[in-house]
């Protein structure tokens, strides 16, 4: 079964129902037809993005993902250079 994707504006409006209009998470989730756990995650993400809660923002997560990918490439290049150095050292003897 495929997971349904919701737009950022839909998530923001759903969070507002709970944070600004005082509805419970269960009630808002039922009204919107989403899971309560999903809505709870959106609220936590909103709190992190706004600085009310500690955690990694979406931008920070993206930066970490990019840096991990870059590190993987650099390690691969380093290993290739090590092998090439060993090969050429052996050839020159």
C-alpha positions as a Markdown table, in Angstrom:
| # | Residue | x | y | z |
|---|---|---|---|---|
| 1 | Unk | 0.0 | 0.0 | 0.0 |
| 2 | Unk | 1.3 | 3.4 | -1.0 |
| 3 | Unk | 1.6 | 6.2 | 1.6 |
| 4 | Unk | -0.3 | 9.3 | 0.8 |
| 5 | Unk | 1.7 | 12.5 | 0.5 |
| 6 | Unk | 0.4 | 15.8 | 1.8 |
| 7 | Unk | 1.5 | 19.3 | 0.8 |
| 8 | Unk | 3.4 | 21.5 | 3.1 |
| 9 | Unk | 0.4 | 24.0 | 3.2 |
| 10 | Unk | -1.9 | 21.2 | 4.2 |
| 11 | Unk | 0.4 | 20.2 | 7.0 |
| 12 | Unk | 0.7 | 23.8 | 8.2 |
| 13 | Unk | -3.0 | 24.2 | 8.3 |
| 14 | Unk | -3.4 | 20.9 | 10.2 |
| 15 | Unk | -0.8 | 22.1 | 12.7 |
| 16 | Unk | -2.7 | 25.4 | 13.1 |
| 17 | Unk | -5.9 | 23.5 | 14.0 |
| 18 | Unk | -4.1 | 22.0 | 17.0 |
| 19 | Unk | -1.8 | 24.8 | 18.0 |
| 20 | Unk | -3.9 | 27.9 | 17.4 |
| 21 | Unk | -7.5 | 26.7 | 17.4 |
| 22 | Unk | -7.1 | 24.4 | 20.4 |
| 23 | Unk | -8.4 | 21.2 | 18.9 |
| 24 | Unk | -7.0 | 17.9 | 20.2 |
| 25 | Unk | -4.7 | 15.9 | 18.0 |
| 26 | Unk | -7.2 | 13.1 | 17.8 |
| 27 | Unk | -10.1 | 15.4 | 16.9 |
| 28 | Unk | -8.1 | 17.3 | 14.2 |
| 29 | Unk | -6.7 | 14.1 | 12.7 |
| 30 | Unk | -10.2 | 12.6 | 12.5 |
| 31 | Unk | -11.6 | 15.8 | 10.8 |
| 32 | Unk | -8.8 | 15.8 | 8.3 |
| 33 | Unk | -8.7 | 12.1 | 7.6 |
| 34 | Unk | -5.0 | 11.7 | 8.7 |
| 35 | Unk | -3.4 | 9.5 | 11.3 |
| 36 | Unk | -2.9 | 11.0 | 14.8 |
| 37 | Unk | 0.7 | 9.9 | 14.8 |
| 38 | Unk | 1.3 | 11.6 | 11.5 |
| 39 | Unk | -0.2 | 14.8 | 12.7 |
| 40 | Unk | 1.8 | 14.6 | 15.9 |
| 41 | Unk | 5.0 | 14.3 | 13.8 |
| 42 | Unk | 4.0 | 17.4 | 11.8 |
| 43 | Unk | 3.6 | 19.3 | 15.1 |
| 44 | Unk | 7.0 | 18.2 | 16.4 |
| 45 | Unk | 8.6 | 19.2 | 13.1 |
| 46 | Unk | 6.8 | 22.5 | 13.2 |
| 47 | Unk | 8.1 | 23.1 | 16.7 |
| 48 | Unk | 11.7 | 22.2 | 15.7 |
| 49 | Unk | 11.6 | 24.5 | 12.6 |
| 50 | Unk | 10.2 | 27.4 | 14.7 |
| 51 | Unk | 12.9 | 26.9 | 17.4 |
| 52 | Unk | 10.4 | 26.0 | 20.1 |
| 53 | Unk | 11.9 | 22.5 | 20.4 |
| 54 | Unk | 15.4 | 21.2 | 20.0 |
| 55 | Unk | 16.3 | 19.1 | 17.0 |
| 56 | Unk | 17.5 | 19.2 | 13.4 |
| 57 | Unk | 15.6 | 21.3 | 11.0 |
| 58 | Unk | 14.8 | 20.1 | 7.5 |
| 59 | Unk | 17.7 | 22.2 | 6.1 |
| 60 | Unk | 20.1 | 20.8 | 8.6 |
| 61 | Unk | 19.0 | 17.2 | 7.8 |
| 62 | Unk | 19.5 | 17.9 | 4.0 |
| 63 | Unk | 23.0 | 19.4 | 4.7 |
| 64 | Unk | 24.0 | 16.3 | 6.7 |
| 65 | Unk | 22.7 | 14.0 | 3.9 |
| 66 | Unk | 24.7 | 15.9 | 1.3 |
| 67 | Unk | 27.8 | 15.9 | 3.5 |
| 68 | Unk | 27.5 | 12.1 | 4.0 |
| 69 | Unk | 27.2 | 11.6 | 0.3 |
| 70 | Unk | 30.2 | 13.8 | -0.3 |
| 71 | Unk | 32.2 | 12.0 | 2.4 |
| 72 | Unk | 31.4 | 8.7 | 0.7 |
| 73 | Unk | 32.8 | 10.0 | -2.6 |
| 74 | Unk | 35.9 | 11.4 | -1.0 |
| 75 | Unk | 36.6 | 8.0 | 0.8 |
| 76 | Unk | 36.2 | 6.2 | -2.5 |
| 77 | Unk | 38.6 | 8.6 | -4.2 |
| 78 | Unk | 41.1 | 8.2 | -1.4 |
| 79 | Unk | 41.0 | 4.4 | -1.7 |
| 80 | Unk | 41.6 | 4.6 | -5.4 |
| 81 | Unk | 44.6 | 6.9 | -4.9 |
| 82 | Unk | 46.0 | 4.5 | -2.2 |
| 83 | Unk | 45.7 | 1.6 | -4.7 |
| 84 | Unk | 47.3 | 3.6 | -7.5 |
| 85 | Unk | 50.1 | 4.7 | -5.3 |
| 86 | Unk | 50.9 | 1.1 | -4.3 |
| 87 | Unk | 50.6 | 0.0 | -7.9 |
| 88 | Unk | 53.0 | 2.6 | -9.2 |
| 89 | Unk | 55.4 | 2.1 | -6.3 |
| 90 | Unk | 55.6 | -1.6 | -7.2 |
| 91 | Unk | 56.1 | -0.8 | -10.9 |
| 92 | Unk | 59.0 | 1.5 | -10.3 |
| 93 | Unk | 61.0 | -1.1 | -8.3 |
